[in-house]
């Protein structure tokens, strides 16, 4: 039985083959940055849930740099980055005020 996906053909032109090579590298870099973004956001959320305000504030500062970098490169939309930073800033601030 044939699988669901059709087999991809190799490009004939040299420029097309080069583009495929570039796409593999770019895809790997984007995947890595996307993972770093999500990990940074997740770490801040974990610190907020744990109630550790100093760690949450420290991780939030690091997270902002990662989020801005990823947004500048266009991997995530800048509005998504701003929304995530805003929501986490609110949570970190609420944690600081509660203590």
N, C-alpha and C positions, 0 to 999 in steps of 0.2 A: 504494500500500500504506500502511496505517496504521502509525504507529510503535508501539512496545511500551507506552509510557507513555500513560495516558489524560490528556486535557487537564484542567487544574485549573480549577474553576469559581470565579468571583469571589463572595465572600460578599455576601449581600443586606443584612444588617443593618449599620448604621454601626459598631457595636462590633466586628463581625467584620472589616470593612475596616480599622479602626484596628489591630486585632490583627495583621493581615497586614503593615501598615506597620511595626509595632513588631518583628515577627519578623525582617524583613529587616535592620533596624539591629542587633538583638541577635545575629543570626547572623553578621553581618560582624565585630562586636566579638569574639565568641567565637572565630571563625576566626583573627583576628589574634592573640589571646592564646595560642591553641593553637600557632600557628606560632612565636611568641616563646618559648614553653616548650620546644618541641622543638629550636629553634635553640640555646638556652642550654645544654641538656643535650649536644647534639652538639658544641658548642665545647669544653666541658670534656673530653669523651671524646677529641677530636682532640689537645688539649694533653697529655693523659695518654699517648696513643700516641706523640706526638712526644718525650715525656720531659722536657718543660719544666715543672719543678715550680713555679717562681714564677708563671708564666702560668696554670698549672692551678689553683693556690690562689686567684689573683685572680679567675679566671673562675668558680670554684666559689662564691665569696662572692656574686658577682652572680647566679649561677644560683639560689642559695637564695632570694633575694628574689623572683625571678620565679616560682619553683615555689610558694612560699607564697602569693603573690597569686592565682595561677591556682587553687590548691586552695581558697582561701577563697571564691572566686567560684563554685566548684562545677563548673568546666569539666572538671577531672580530679578523680577521687576523692582524698580526703586521704591514704588509704593508699597509693595509687599514687605520690603526690608524696613521701611519706615513704620509700617503697621506693627510688625513684630517687635521692633525696638520700643515703640510706644507702649504696647501691651505689657512687655516685660518691665519697662521702667515703672509703670503703675504698680505692678506687683511688688517690685523691690522697694519702692517708696512706701507702700502700705505695710510691708514687713518692718521697715525701719520705724514707722510711726507707731506700730502696734507694740513695739518693745519698750 
